[in-house]
Structure formats: C-alpha cells, structure tokens
Amino acid sequence: MQKEKYPNLRQTAGNLTALFESTYLCESAFSHIKIIKSKYRSTMTDDHLAVSLRLALSSYCPVYERLASSSQCQKSH
C-alpha cells in the first residue's frame, strides 16, 4: 500500500498543507482588521477589536426563528 511505502513524504505533504491553511487564516484576519479598524474607527479599543474580529471570522450563523420562539414577548401593563 502506498501509505506505508512513503510515510515521510506523506508527513511532509501534510505539514505543508497545514502551513498554507494557517497562512490563509492569518491573512484573512489581517484583512478583516484593516476593514474593521479604519480611520473612522481608529479609537477602537483592543477589546472591541478582538470581539469584532471574532464575529467577522466566525462561521456561526444563528437560527433566528428558534431564538425568537424561545424568548417571551414583553406584555404591556
């Protein structure tokens, strides 16, 4: 089987693939920082920048219908 024949080559190829993926994530993060922290928002604190960056890079998509159905509407008195 080819997997057993070239273990070092497989390991090296795997490491190179991981390197490019992590570089892509890093470059993507810097691009988002550039957009988020523009000259109009230059006074943004590091905490706010970290939260904004987390939101920009997250792939999480909330299910709004479930969130809306789980909350109780405020009734007028």
N, CA, C and O of each residue as an XYZ file, in Angstrom:
308
protein
N       0.839     -1.172      0.000
C       0.000      0.000      0.000
C       0.893      1.248      0.000
O       1.939      1.256      0.650
N       0.488      2.302     -0.724
C       1.306      3.496     -0.889
C       1.478      4.278      0.416
O       2.507      4.925      0.611
N       0.502      4.231      1.297
C       0.605      4.955      2.561
C       1.784      4.462      3.388
O       2.477      5.255      4.026
N       2.007      3.164      3.374
C       3.089      2.574      4.154
C       4.436      2.717      3.460
O       5.480      2.662      4.110
N       4.417      2.899      2.151
C       5.662      2.957      1.392
C       6.386      4.298      1.564
O       7.616      4.332      1.603
N       5.640      5.394      1.667
C       6.243      6.721      1.761
C       5.714      7.500      2.976
O       5.030      8.508      2.796
N       6.009      7.064      4.189
C       5.453      7.765      5.366
C       6.031      9.173      5.547
O       5.306     10.085      5.943
N       7.314      9.360      5.266
C       7.933     10.683      5.442
C       7.387     11.689      4.435
O       7.166     12.854      4.765
N       7.174     11.229      3.210
C       6.628     12.102      2.187
C       5.210     12.527      2.545
O       4.839     13.684      2.350
N       4.424     11.602      3.063
C       3.057     11.927      3.487
C       3.065     12.936      4.628
O       2.271     13.877      4.636
N       3.949     12.742      5.579
C       4.050     13.654      6.721
C       4.450     15.055      6.263
O       3.873     16.043      6.718
N       5.428     15.147      5.373
C       5.883     16.440      4.868
C       4.786     17.139      4.077
O       4.579     18.343      4.234
N       4.090     16.404      3.238
C       2.997     16.984      2.463
C       1.886     17.484      3.382
O       1.316     18.549      3.141
N       1.581     16.740      4.412
C       0.577     17.174      5.380
C       0.980     18.442      6.104
O       0.153     19.324      6.333
N       2.253     18.532      6.464
C       2.749     19.735      7.138
C       2.691     20.956      6.223
O       2.342     22.049      6.669
N       3.028     20.777      4.957
C       2.971     21.896      4.008
C       1.539     22.363      3.793
O       1.286     23.564      3.701
N       0.617     21.443      3.713
C      -0.787     21.806      3.537
C      -1.281     22.591      4.738
O      -1.978     23.592      4.573
N      -0.938     22.163      5.930
C      -1.348     22.878      7.142
C      -0.736     24.267      7.189
O      -1.372     25.204      7.671
N       0.480     24.413      6.700
C       1.148     25.712      6.690
C       0.375     26.706      5.837
O       0.170     27.844      6.259
N      -0.059     26.304      4.644
C      -0.785     27.219      3.769
C      -2.169     27.543      4.316
O      -2.640     28.670      4.159
N      -2.821     26.597      4.943
C      -4.121     26.866      5.530
C      -4.004     27.863      6.670
O      -4.830     28.769      6.783
N      -2.991     27.712      7.518
C      -2.836     28.639      8.633
C      -2.420     30.020      8.122
O      -2.799     31.028      8.718
N      -1.655     30.087      7.039
C      -1.283     31.367      6.446
C      -2.520     32.069      5.904
O      -2.661     33.284      6.044
N      -3.418     31.304      5.286
C      -4.651     31.880      4.758
C      -5.483     32.485      5.889
O      -6.001     33.593      5.753
N      -5.611     31.771      6.991
C      -6.386     32.283      8.122
C      -5.770     33.553      8.689
O      -6.482     34.487      9.059
N      -4.459     33.582      8.753
C      -3.762     34.760      9.273
C      -3.971     35.957      8.342
O      -4.280     37.056      8.803
N      -3.804     35.747      7.047
C      -4.002     36.826      6.077
C      -5.446     37.305      6.086
O      -5.703     38.502      5.958
N      -6.379     36.390      6.234
C      -7.788     36.753      6.303
C      -8.061     37.608      7.539
O      -8.811     38.582      7.474
N      -7.459     37.246      8.642
C      -7.636     38.017      9.878
C      -7.091     39.430      9.711
O      -7.734     40.390     10.136
N      -5.915     39.576      9.101
C      -5.350     40.906      8.899
C      -6.217     41.744      7.961
O      -6.349     42.952      8.162
N      -6.801     41.127      6.951
C      -7.699     41.854      6.053
C      -8.926     42.353      6.799
O      -9.369     43.483      6.591
N      -9.470     41.516      7.664
C     -10.630     41.935      8.438
C     -10.263     43.052      9.424
O     -11.049     43.977      9.628
N      -9.095     42.973     10.024
C      -8.656     44.030     10.936
C      -8.559     45.356     10.188
O      -8.961     46.397     10.708
N      -8.033     45.317      8.980
C      -7.893     46.533      8.182
C      -9.259     47.155      7.897
O      -9.409     48.376      7.934
N     -10.248     46.315      7.614
C     -11.599     46.819      7.343
C     -12.249     47.330      8.628
O     -12.850     48.404      8.644
N     -12.124     46.554      9.699
C     -12.786     46.915     10.962
C     -12.185     48.175     11.559
O     -12.912     49.067     11.996
N     -10.876     48.251     11.580
C     -10.210     49.383     12.238
C      -9.779     50.402     11.183
O      -8.590     50.578     10.915
N     -10.752     51.055     10.604
C     -10.494     52.067      9.597
C     -10.152     53.387     10.283
O     -10.125     53.470     11.511
N      -9.893     54.413      9.482
C      -9.549     55.708     10.064
C     -10.728     56.316     10.823
O     -10.543     57.179     11.682
N     -11.938     55.862     10.503
C     -13.109     56.377     11.201
C     -13.329     55.673     12.538
O     -14.066     56.168     13.391
N     -12.695     54.528     12.717
C     -12.823     53.804     13.984
C     -11.444     53.568     14.594
O     -11.198     52.520     15.192
N     -10.572     54.510     14.449
C      -9.202     54.331     14.930
C      -9.094     54.363     16.444
O      -8.078     53.936     16.994
N     -10.111     54.857     17.128
C     -10.064     54.919     18.587
C     -10.648     53.669     19.240
O     -10.847     53.639     20.455
N     -10.920     52.650     18.451
C     -11.486     51.402     18.965
C     -10.488     50.730     19.909
O      -9.299     50.638     19.601
N     -10.971     50.267     21.041
C     -10.089     49.604     22.000
C      -9.729     48.200     21.502
O     -10.386     47.663     20.610
N      -8.697     47.626     22.077
C      -8.277     46.286     21.687
C      -9.346     45.243     22.000
O      -9.515     44.278     21.255
N     -10.069     45.442     23.106
C     -11.137     44.502     23.452
C     -12.249     44.520     22.414
O     -12.733     43.470     21.992
N     -12.654     45.722     22.004
C     -13.697     45.825     20.985
C     -13.215     45.273     19.644
O     -13.985     44.645     18.917
N     -11.962     45.502     19.321
C     -11.411     44.970     18.086
C     -11.397     43.446     18.114
O     -11.722     42.807     17.113
N     -11.029     42.862     19.240
C     -10.994     41.403     19.367
C     -12.389     40.806     19.193
O     -12.546     39.783     18.526
N     -13.395     41.433     19.784
C     -14.769     40.938     19.658
C     -15.247     41.084     18.221
O     -15.867     40.169     17.680
N     -14.965     42.223     17.599
C     -15.375     42.439     16.209
C     -14.683     41.464     15.273
O     -15.294     40.962     14.330
N     -13.422     41.199     15.530
C     -12.677     40.256     14.699
C     -13.212     38.836     14.871
O     -13.307     38.085     13.899
N     -13.557     38.471     16.088
C     -14.132     37.149     16.334
C     -15.443     36.990     15.569
O     -15.702     35.939     14.982
N     -16.266     38.035     15.580
C     -17.524     37.989     14.832
C     -17.279     37.900     13.329
O     -17.986     37.178     12.626
N     -16.293     38.623     12.839
C     -16.015     38.627     11.400
C     -15.476     37.286     10.913
O     -15.770     36.873      9.792
N     -14.696     36.607     11.738
C     -14.065     35.356     11.309
C     -14.875     34.116     11.653
O     -14.562     33.020     11.188
N     -15.905     34.280     12.457
C     -16.707     33.137     12.874
C     -17.612     32.672     11.742
O     -18.127     33.482     10.971
N     -17.798     31.374     11.652
C     -18.721     30.831     10.648
C     -20.076     30.523     11.274
O     -20.939     29.929     10.627
N     -20.268     30.921     12.524
C     -21.516     30.660     13.230
C     -22.645     31.476     12.615
O     -22.500     32.676     12.386
N     -23.757     30.825     12.352
C     -24.944     31.503     11.835
C     -26.114     31.134     12.740
O     -26.548     29.982     12.738
N     -26.633     32.082     13.511
C     -27.709     31.755     14.453
C     -29.005     31.390     13.731
O     -29.258     31.846     12.616
N     -29.809     30.573     14.376
C     -31.132     30.215     13.869
C     -32.107     31.201     14.515
O     -32.553     31.008     15.646
N     -32.421     32.244     13.780
C     -33.214     33.337     14.336
C     -34.619     32.903     14.737
O     -35.158     33.393     15.729
N     -35.213     31.993     13.980
C     -36.562     31.536     14.308
C     -36.591     30.874     15.690
O     -37.502     31.111     16.483
N     -35.594     30.050     15.963
C     -35.538     29.371     17.254
C     -35.277     30.375     18.382
O     -35.857     30.258     19.461
N     -34.418     31.349     18.138
C     -34.157     32.363     19.157
C     -35.403     33.191     19.440
O     -35.694     33.511     20.593
N     -36.139     33.538     18.387
C     -37.347     34.345     18.567
C     -38.441     33.556     19.269
O     -39.173     34.109     20.090
N     -38.561     32.277     18.956
C     -39.620     31.485     19.580
C     -39.303     31.147     21.035
O     -40.216     30.866     21.812
N     -38.031     31.171     21.414
C     -37.665     30.848     22.783
C     -37.759     32.041     23.725
O     -37.717     31.873     24.944
N     -37.886     33.240     23.175
C     -37.975     34.409     24.042
C     -39.435     34.823     24.214
O     -40.253     34.689     23.304
N     -39.731     35.322     25.390
C     -41.083     35.723     25.705
C     -41.235     37.216     25.419
O     -40.411     38.029     25.837
N     -42.290     37.556     24.708
C     -42.551     38.957     24.401
C     -42.959     39.688     25.672
O     -43.635     39.130     26.536
N     -42.542     40.929     25.771
C     -42.920     41.715     26.947
C     -44.361     42.180     26.789
O     -44.730     42.783     25.782
N     -45.148     41.893     27.782
C     -46.557     42.284     27.762
C     -46.700     43.647     28.408
O     -46.028     43.947     29.395
N     -47.570     44.468     27.857
C     -47.791     45.797     28.437
C     -48.620     45.651     29.718
O     -49.410     44.718     29.862
N     -48.426     46.572     30.618
C     -49.107     46.510     31.917
C     -50.424     47.194     31.882
O     -51.126     47.235     32.892
